[in-house]
């Protein structure tokens, strides 16, 4: 397995010099802080899915028959799950179709996101459309609806055979509405007293009252330990947690499941105005995307990450956040009837390569094992990694759109767009047994990638050097013949007691006293240090 290794500060300076040549696609920036791993993305305007390493080299490519619709995931068994315009497909590492299901032909208007479940089933975000009179029957103010209204529903599909599926669970917004407009309707009530319901008559001030896309869910994620689902409703500026442990019938009601709340909302956050618990100053999310739990075992495990878009009418920048819900005895806590926490656990907004991060549509972010963040800027087709202190450590710009772009070619906005990108750590189980040998760049060339790839070869070479330890008879032996720019012996006080330059061989004679030392190997400015004992 070829892994991206950490390099020295000296090497970072070298990389910075290379970056001054200003490539416009592929790796635009890299230093020694990028997390070891591989990034998966699907361009919005072609049929490919790519997996790349930190050098921007292609590790694998899957080619489909249609544009994405618009998400893909690498599963723990090494297969790829992708939503297309009309097909949900699972393909193996070699691009062989294992399962293909026509969603439109089966009456499933899937959009934006899907979520693989541990049992092999798939959660889909599905558009749920109602005629004007139908939604008025649920207490919708006739002045706040056009000819149609789109809510959303969550459908759980169980793949069957090679091209079939069964709906085994379903959750709908329509089943969990409340309104205080029409007292003759069954769902009439006091909105303030029912934060578990959605007010069908709330209208965001930045949308027309008759806008068709009322909820506009754009992401879905699953928490296995809680058996819960989180979704992001862009046009309500809120994210919601619902119970997945319910039966199909319970999901449409308000009892049953692990929380005994049925399909009612367990936790909501971002815009308490929707349930009449606060004003504009209390709104925290603005057209957000990609709400998901941080994975178990990660530094911020259990928290929720989200990309907070903003919009041209009210906030001309985007931000990324971590949120920490509070739960005790199967209940998410509230403060004065508003769900906690009051504010974000962590936030960042700023510039990436000198440009203010601002994406008022799509985009995403997620946390990595070490706490670093991956940020995807859709319109730029750009993926970056930052530390929790906001330091940029890696930026990659998708070179693939309706064609492959060249290293120094400028790309018009959205010609290389990607909805989201997923970075998997190098030890992700889905890579087990897979060929991770780099297969060249997607673009024609990239100076930063070339330097990175060369350094990785040297890094692997120097990492494979082994010392026969302890050293006996002043003969320092190695496990194989090696070629190095320099070998140094350093005592515990930091003094260099022995140096050999331009070394070639499998052993070297040293003349030092008995004791503990460090041996230092150097090749092409990469340095490795090993502790040795001299008898």
C-alpha positions as CSV (number, residue, x, y, z in Angstrom):
1,X,0.0,0.0,0.0
2,X,1.3,3.4,-1.0
3,X,0.7,5.8,1.9
4,X,1.2,9.6,2.0
5,X,3.8,10.1,4.7
6,X,4.5,13.1,6.8
7,X,7.5,15.1,5.6
8,X,9.8,17.6,7.3
9,X,9.5,21.4,7.5
10,X,12.4,21.6,5.0
11,X,10.3,19.7,2.5
12,X,7.3,21.9,3.2
13,X,9.4,24.9,2.0
14,X,10.3,22.9,-1.1
15,X,6.6,22.2,-1.7
16,X,5.7,25.9,-1.3
17,X,8.2,26.8,-4.0
18,X,6.7,24.2,-6.4
19,X,3.2,25.7,-5.7
20,X,4.4,29.0,-6.9
21,X,4.2,27.6,-10.5
22,X,0.4,28.0,-10.0
23,X,-1.3,24.9,-11.3
24,X,-5.0,25.5,-11.8
25,X,-6.3,21.9,-11.5
26,X,-5.4,18.9,-9.5
27,X,-3.4,19.5,-6.3
28,X,-3.2,23.2,-5.8
29,X,-1.6,23.1,-2.3
30,X,-0.1,20.5,0.0
31,X,2.1,20.5,3.0
32,X,3.0,18.0,5.7
33,X,-0.3,18.1,7.6
34,X,-2.6,16.3,5.2
35,X,-4.3,13.2,6.8
36,X,-3.2,9.9,5.3
37,X,-6.1,8.7,3.2
38,X,-7.9,8.6,-0.1
39,X,-10.6,11.0,-1.5
40,X,-13.6,9.8,-3.4
41,X,-15.6,12.2,-5.6
42,X,-18.0,12.1,-8.6
43,X,-18.0,15.0,-11.0
44,X,-21.5,16.4,-11.6
45,X,-21.2,16.7,-15.4
46,X,-19.7,13.3,-16.4
47,X,-20.1,9.6,-15.7
48,X,-16.9,8.9,-13.7
49,X,-16.2,8.3,-10.0
50,X,-12.6,8.9,-8.9
51,X,-10.5,7.8,-5.9
52,X,-7.3,9.8,-5.5
53,X,-4.4,9.9,-3.0
54,X,-3.0,13.0,-1.4
55,X,-0.7,13.5,-4.4
56,X,-3.7,13.8,-6.7
57,X,-2.9,10.5,-8.3
58,X,-5.7,8.3,-9.5
59,X,-6.0,5.1,-7.4
60,X,-9.2,3.9,-9.0
61,X,-11.9,5.0,-11.5
62,X,-15.4,3.7,-12.0
63,X,-17.3,4.7,-15.2
64,X,-21.1,4.7,-15.3
65,X,-23.7,5.1,-18.0
66,X,-25.3,8.3,-16.6
67,X,-24.6,11.5,-14.7
68,X,-24.7,11.2,-10.9
69,X,-27.8,12.0,-8.8
70,X,-25.6,13.0,-7.0
71,X,-23.7,11.0,-4.3
72,X,-21.4,8.0,-4.0
73,X,-19.9,6.0,-1.1
74,X,-17.2,3.4,-0.8
75,X,-18.6,0.6,1.3
76,X,-16.7,-1.4,3.9
77,X,-16.6,-4.5,1.6
78,X,-14.7,-2.4,-1.0
79,X,-17.7,-2.0,-3.4
80,X,-19.0,1.4,-4.6
81,X,-22.6,2.6,-4.1
82,X,-23.6,5.4,-6.4
83,X,-26.9,7.2,-7.1
84,X,-27.3,8.1,-10.8
85,X,-30.0,10.1,-12.6
86,X,-32.1,7.0,-12.8
87,X,-30.1,4.1,-11.4
88,X,-28.9,3.1,-7.9
89,X,-25.9,0.9,-8.5
90,X,-23.4,-1.2,-6.6
91,X,-20.1,-2.0,-8.4
92,X,-17.1,-3.9,-7.4
93,X,-13.5,-2.5,-7.3
94,X,-13.1,-3.5,-11.0
95,X,-16.3,-1.7,-12.1
96,X,-18.4,-4.8,-12.5
97,X,-22.1,-4.1,-11.9
98,X,-23.3,-6.2,-8.9
99,X,-26.7,-4.5,-8.5
100,X,-28.6,-2.0,-10.6
101,X,-32.0,-0.6,-9.7
102,X,-34.2,1.8,-11.7
103,X,-35.5,4.3,-9.2
104,X,-37.6,6.5,-11.5
105,X,-39.3,3.5,-13.2
106,X,-40.2,2.2,-9.7
107,X,-41.8,5.5,-8.7
108,X,-39.0,6.7,-6.4
109,X,-37.9,10.3,-7.1
110,X,-34.6,10.1,-5.3
111,X,-32.5,13.3,-5.1
112,X,-29.4,14.6,-3.5
113,X,-28.3,11.9,-1.1
114,X,-28.4,8.3,-0.1
115,X,-27.0,6.4,2.9
116,X,-25.8,2.8,3.1
117,X,-26.8,0.9,6.2
118,X,-24.8,-1.7,8.0
119,X,-27.4,-4.4,7.0
120,X,-26.9,-3.7,3.3
121,X,-30.0,-1.6,2.9
122,X,-30.0,1.9,1.5
123,X,-31.7,5.0,2.8
124,X,-32.8,7.4,0.0
125,X,-34.0,11.0,0.2
126,X,-37.1,11.1,-2.0
127,X,-39.2,14.0,-3.3
128,X,-42.8,13.8,-2.0
129,X,-45.2,15.9,-4.1
130,X,-48.7,17.1,-3.2
131,X,-51.3,19.0,-5.1
132,X,-52.5,22.4,-3.8
133,X,-55.8,21.1,-2.5
134,X,-54.2,18.1,-0.9
135,X,-51.8,20.2,1.2
136,X,-54.6,22.7,2.1
137,X,-56.4,19.7,3.6
138,X,-53.4,19.5,6.1
139,X,-54.0,23.1,7.2
140,X,-51.7,24.9,4.7
141,X,-52.6,28.5,4.3
142,X,-53.9,28.9,0.7
143,X,-52.0,32.1,0.4
144,X,-48.7,30.2,1.0
145,X,-48.9,27.5,-1.6
146,X,-48.9,27.3,-5.4
147,X,-50.2,24.6,-7.6
148,X,-47.8,22.0,-6.0
149,X,-45.7,21.6,-2.9
150,X,-42.7,19.3,-2.5
151,X,-42.1,17.8,1.0
152,X,-39.7,14.9,1.4
153,X,-39.7,11.3,2.6
154,X,-37.1,8.8,3.6
155,X,-37.3,5.4,1.9
156,X,-35.3,2.4,3.0
157,X,-34.5,0.0,0.1
158,X,-33.5,-3.6,0.5
159,X,-31.6,-4.7,-2.6
160,X,-32.9,-8.0,-4.0
161,X,-31.0,-10.0,-6.6
162,X,-29.2,-8.1,-9.4
163,X,-31.8,-5.5,-10.3
164,X,-34.6,-5.4,-7.8
165,X,-35.4,-3.9,-4.3
166,X,-38.0,-3.8,-1.7
167,X,-39.2,-0.8,0.4
168,X,-38.9,-2.1,4.0
169,X,-39.3,1.2,5.9
170,X,-40.5,4.7,5.2
171,X,-40.7,8.1,7.0
172,X,-42.7,11.2,5.7
173,X,-42.8,14.8,6.6
174,X,-46.5,14.8,5.8
175,X,-47.1,12.6,8.8
176,X,-45.6,15.0,11.3
177,X,-47.1,18.4,10.5
178,X,-48.8,20.9,12.8
179,X,-50.5,24.2,12.0
180,X,-52.3,27.0,13.8
181,X,-54.1,28.3,10.7
182,X,-57.2,26.2,10.4
183,X,-58.9,24.8,13.6
184,X,-61.1,22.5,11.6
185,X,-58.1,20.3,10.6
186,X,-56.9,17.3,12.7
187,X,-53.3,18.6,13.0
188,X,-54.4,22.0,14.4
189,X,-52.4,22.9,17.5
190,X,-50.1,25.3,19.3
191,X,-46.8,25.2,17.3
192,X,-44.8,26.5,20.3
193,X,-45.8,23.5,22.4
194,X,-45.0,20.9,19.7
195,X,-41.3,21.1,18.7
196,X,-41.6,17.5,17.6
197,X,-43.7,18.6,14.6
198,X,-43.1,20.8,11.5
199,X,-45.2,23.9,11.1
200,X,-46.5,23.6,7.6
201,X,-47.1,27.4,7.4
202,X,-43.7,28.6,8.3
203,X,-42.2,30.6,5.5
204,X,-38.6,31.6,5.3
205,X,-38.4,35.4,4.7
206,X,-35.9,34.8,1.8
207,X,-38.2,32.5,-0.1
208,X,-41.5,33.2,-1.9
209,X,-44.5,31.9,0.1
210,X,-45.6,29.8,-2.8
211,X,-42.2,28.2,-3.4
212,X,-42.7,24.5,-4.4
213,X,-39.6,23.1,-2.6
214,X,-40.8,23.4,1.1
215,X,-38.4,21.1,2.9
216,X,-35.7,20.5,0.3
217,X,-33.8,17.8,2.2
218,X,-30.2,17.6,0.8
219,X,-28.4,15.1,3.1
220,X,-29.0,12.0,5.2
221,X,-26.8,10.1,7.6
222,X,-27.3,7.2,9.9
223,X,-26.0,6.5,13.5
224,X,-25.7,2.8,14.1
225,X,-25.2,3.0,17.9
226,X,-28.3,5.2,18.3
227,X,-30.3,3.7,15.4
228,X,-31.2,7.2,14.4
229,X,-31.2,9.3,11.2
230,X,-30.2,12.9,10.7
231,X,-31.4,14.9,7.7
232,X,-30.8,18.5,6.5
233,X,-33.8,20.6,5.4
234,X,-32.3,23.4,3.4
235,X,-35.3,25.7,3.0
236,X,-36.2,25.5,6.7
237,X,-32.6,26.1,7.8
238,X,-32.8,23.2,10.2
239,X,-31.4,19.7,10.7
240,X,-33.5,16.9,12.3
241,X,-32.9,13.7,14.1
242,X,-35.6,10.9,13.8
243,X,-35.8,7.4,15.2
244,X,-35.1,4.6,12.8
245,X,-36.0,1.8,15.3
246,X,-39.7,2.2,14.6
247,X,-41.8,-0.1,12.5
248,X,-43.3,1.2,9.2
249,X,-46.6,2.0,11.0
250,X,-44.9,3.6,14.0
251,X,-42.8,5.9,11.8
252,X,-46.0,7.6,10.6
253,X,-47.2,8.2,14.2
254,X,-46.0,9.5,17.5
255,X,-45.5,6.3,19.6
256,X,-43.2,3.3,19.4
257,X,-39.5,2.9,18.7
258,X,-36.6,3.1,21.2
259,X,-37.6,6.6,22.2
260,X,-41.4,5.8,22.1
261,X,-41.9,8.9,20.0
262,X,-42.7,7.1,16.8
263,X,-41.6,9.2,13.8
264,X,-41.8,12.5,15.5
265,X,-38.7,14.7,15.6
266,X,-36.4,13.8,18.4
267,X,-34.0,16.8,18.0
268,X,-33.9,19.8,15.7
269,X,-31.4,22.6,15.4
270,X,-30.5,25.7,13.4
271,X,-33.6,27.8,13.2
272,X,-36.0,27.8,16.2
273,X,-38.2,30.3,14.4
274,X,-39.7,27.3,12.6
275,X,-41.3,26.2,15.8
276,X,-41.8,29.7,17.2
277,X,-39.0,29.6,19.8
278,X,-36.9,32.6,19.0
279,X,-36.2,35.3,16.5
280,X,-33.8,36.1,13.7
281,X,-30.9,36.5,16.1
282,X,-31.4,32.9,17.2
283,X,-31.0,31.4,13.7
284,X,-27.7,29.5,13.4
285,X,-28.0,27.7,10.1
286,X,-28.5,29.2,6.7
287,X,-29.3,26.9,3.7
288,X,-27.0,24.3,5.2
289,X,-25.8,21.0,3.7
290,X,-24.2,17.7,4.6
291,X,-25.2,17.2,8.3
292,X,-23.7,14.0,9.6
293,X,-22.3,12.4,12.8
294,X,-18.6,12.2,13.3
295,X,-17.5,8.5,13.0
296,X,-16.9,6.4,16.1
297,X,-13.2,6.3,17.1
298,X,-12.5,9.8,15.6
299,X,-11.4,12.7,17.7
300,X,-14.8,14.4,17.6
301,X,-16.9,11.2,17.6
302,X,-20.6,11.7,18.3
303,X,-20.7,15.3,17.3
304,X,-22.5,16.6,14.2
305,X,-20.6,18.3,11.4
306,X,-22.4,20.6,8.9
307,X,-21.6,23.0,6.0
308,X,-23.4,26.3,6.7
309,X,-23.9,27.9,3.3
310,X,-25.2,31.4,3.9
311,X,-26.8,33.3,1.1
312,X,-26.5,36.4,-1.0
313,X,-29.4,38.2,0.7
314,X,-28.2,37.7,4.3
315,X,-24.7,36.3,4.7
316,X,-21.9,36.5,2.1
317,X,-19.7,33.8,3.5
318,X,-20.0,30.1,4.3
319,X,-18.8,28.3,7.5
320,X,-18.3,24.8,8.8
321,X,-19.2,23.6,12.3
322,X,-19.4,20.9,14.9
323,X,-22.5,20.6,17.0
324,X,-22.9,18.6,20.3
325,X,-26.5,17.7,21.1
326,X,-27.1,16.7,24.7
327,X,-29.1,13.6,25.4
328,X,-30.0,12.1,28.8
329,X,-32.3,9.1,29.4
330,X,-33.4,8.9,25.8
331,X,-34.3,12.6,25.6
332,X,-32.5,15.4,23.8
333,X,-32.3,18.3,26.2
334,X,-33.9,21.7,25.7
335,X,-33.3,25.1,27.2
336,X,-36.5,27.2,27.5
337,X,-38.1,24.9,25.0
338,X,-35.3,25.3,22.5
339,X,-33.2,22.3,21.7
340,X,-29.6,22.5,23.0
341,X,-26.8,23.4,22.5
342,X,-27.3,27.1,22.4
343,X,-24.3,27.5,20.1
344,X,-21.8,25.6,18.0
345,X,-19.1,23.4,19.6
346,X,-16.6,24.6,16.9
347,X,-16.7,26.9,13.9
348,X,-14.5,28.0,11.1
349,X,-15.0,30.5,8.3
350,X,-12.2,32.1,6.3
351,X,-10.3,32.0,3.1
352,X,-8.9,29.1,1.1
353,X,-6.0,30.1,-1.2
354,X,-6.9,33.7,-0.8
355,X,-10.6,33.3,-1.7
356,X,-13.4,33.7,0.9
357,X,-15.3,30.5,1.3
358,X,-18.8,31.2,0.1
359,X,-21.0,28.6,-1.5
360,X,-24.7,29.4,-1.4
361,X,-25.7,26.1,-3.0
362,X,-24.7,22.5,-2.3
363,X,-21.1,21.8,-0.9
364,X,-20.2,19.8,2.2
365,X,-17.8,19.1,5.1
366,X,-16.9,16.3,7.4
367,X,-14.5,15.5,10.2
368,X,-11.4,13.2,9.9
369,X,-10.0,10.9,12.6
370,X,-7.4,13.5,13.8
371,X,-10.0,16.3,14.0
372,X,-9.1,17.9,10.7
373,X,-11.9,18.9,8.4
374,X,-12.6,18.1,4.7
375,X,-14.4,21.0,2.9
376,X,-15.9,20.6,-0.5
377,X,-16.8,23.8,-2.5
378,X,-19.2,22.6,-5.2
379,X,-19.0,25.5,-7.7
380,X,-15.2,25.4,-7.7
381,X,-15.0,21.6,-7.8
382,X,-12.6,22.0,-5.0
383,X,-11.8,19.9,-1.9
384,X,-9.6,21.2,0.9
385,X,-8.4,19.9,4.3
386,X,-7.9,22.3,7.2
387,X,-6.9,21.8,10.8
388,X,-9.1,22.7,13.7
389,X,-7.0,25.9,14.0
390,X,-7.9,26.8,10.4
391,X,-4.6,26.0,8.8
392,X,-4.9,24.9,5.2
393,X,-3.0,21.6,4.6
394,X,-4.3,20.4,1.3
395,X,-6.4,21.6,-1.7
396,X,-7.4,19.7,-4.8
397,X,-9.4,21.0,-7.7
398,X,-11.3,18.5,-9.8
399,X,-9.8,18.4,-13.4
400,X,-12.7,16.4,-14.8
401,X,-15.9,17.9,-16.2
402,X,-17.3,17.6,-19.7
403,X,-13.7,16.9,-20.6
404,X,-10.3,16.6,-18.8
405,X,-8.8,20.0,-18.2
406,X,-5.0,20.7,-18.4
407,X,-2.7,21.7,-15.6
408,X,-2.7,25.5,-16.3
409,X,-6.1,25.8,-17.8
410,X,-8.6,28.1,-16.1
411,X,-12.1,26.5,-15.6
412,X,-15.4,28.4,-15.6
413,X,-17.5,28.0,-12.5
414,X,-19.5,24.8,-12.3
415,X,-17.8,23.2,-15.3
416,X,-16.0,20.9,-12.9
417,X,-18.4,20.9,-10.0
418,X,-18.7,18.1,-7.5
419,X,-21.6,17.9,-5.0
420,X,-19.4,16.4,-2.2
421,X,-16.2,14.6,-1.6
422,X,-15.5,11.8,1.0
423,X,-12.1,11.3,2.4
424,X,-11.4,7.8,3.8
425,X,-8.5,7.2,6.2
426,X,-5.7,5.0,4.9
427,X,-6.7,2.2,7.2
428,X,-10.3,2.1,6.1
429,X,-11.5,-1.5,6.0
430,X,-12.9,-1.0,2.5
431,X,-9.3,-0.8,1.2
432,X,-8.3,-4.2,2.5
433,X,-6.9,-6.4,-0.2
434,X,-7.3,-3.7,-2.9
435,X,-4.7,-2.5,-5.3
436,X,-3.9,1.0,-4.2
437,X,-1.0,1.5,-6.6
438,X,-1.2,5.0,-8.2
439,X,-2.2,5.0,-11.8
440,X,-1.2,8.5,-12.9
441,X,-3.0,11.8,-12.8
442,X,-6.4,12.6,-14.2
443,X,-5.1,15.8,-15.7
444,X,-2.2,15.9,-18.1
445,X,0.4,16.9,-15.5
446,X,0.8,18.7,-12.2
447,X,4.1,20.0,-10.8
448,X,3.0,19.6,-7.1
449,X,1.8,16.0,-7.7
450,X,5.0,15.1,-9.5
451,X,7.1,16.4,-6.5
452,X,4.7,14.7,-4.1
453,X,4.9,11.3,-5.9
454,X,8.7,11.4,-6.1
455,X,8.9,12.2,-2.4
456,X,6.6,9.3,-1.5
457,X,8.8,6.9,-3.4
458,X,11.9,8.1,-1.5
459,X,9.9,8.0,1.8
460,X,8.9,4.4,1.2
461,X,12.5,3.5,0.4
462,X,13.9,5.1,3.5
463,X,11.1,3.7,5.7
464,X,12.0,0.2,4.6
465,X,15.6,0.5,5.9
466,X,16.2,-1.6,9.1
467,X,19.1,-1.5,11.5
468,X,20.6,-4.6,13.1
469,X,20.3,-3.5,16.8
470,X,22.3,-3.5,19.1
471,X,25.5,-2.5,17.3
472,X,28.4,-4.9,18.0
473,X,32.1,-4.4,17.2
474,X,31.5,-0.9,15.8
475,X,29.9,-2.4,12.7
476,X,26.5,-0.8,12.0
477,X,24.7,-3.3,9.8
478,X,21.6,-2.7,7.7
479,X,18.9,-5.1,6.5
480,X,19.8,-4.5,2.8
481,X,22.1,-2.4,0.6
482,X,21.0,1.2,0.7
483,X,21.9,4.5,-1.0
484,X,21.7,7.6,1.1
485,X,22.8,11.2,0.9
486,X,24.0,11.1,4.4
487,X,24.2,8.9,7.6
488,X,24.7,10.6,11.0
489,X,25.1,9.2,14.5
490,X,23.8,11.6,17.2
491,X,24.3,11.2,20.9
492,X,21.6,11.7,23.6
493,X,22.8,15.3,24.0
494,X,22.2,16.1,20.4
495,X,25.9,16.1,19.3
496,X,26.7,14.6,15.9
497,X,29.5,12.1,16.6
498,X,29.7,10.4,13.2
499,X,28.9,11.4,9.6
500,X,29.2,9.6,6.3
501,X,28.0,11.4,3.1
502,X,27.0,9.8,-0.2
503,X,26.7,6.4,1.4
504,X,26.2,3.2,-0.6
505,X,26.4,-0.2,1.1
506,X,24.8,-2.6,3.7
507,X,27.1,-1.7,6.7
508,X,29.3,1.1,8.0
509,X,32.2,1.2,10.5
510,X,31.6,3.6,13.3
511,X,33.9,4.7,16.2
512,X,31.8,5.8,19.1
513,X,31.7,4.8,22.8
514,X,29.1,2.4,24.2
515,X,25.7,3.8,24.9
516,X,22.4,5.0,23.4
517,X,22.5,6.9,20.1
518,X,20.2,8.0,17.2
519,X,21.1,7.1,13.7
520,X,19.8,9.5,11.1
521,X,19.3,8.7,7.5
522,X,18.9,11.4,4.9
523,X,17.9,11.2,1.2
524,X,16.5,14.0,-0.9
525,X,15.8,16.0,2.2
526,X,13.8,13.3,3.8
527,X,15.1,12.4,7.2
528,X,14.5,9.3,9.3
529,X,15.8,8.8,12.8
530,X,16.1,5.5,14.7
531,X,17.3,4.8,18.3
532,X,20.2,2.4,18.5
533,X,22.3,0.8,21.2
534,X,26.1,0.5,20.8
535,X,27.7,-2.3,22.9
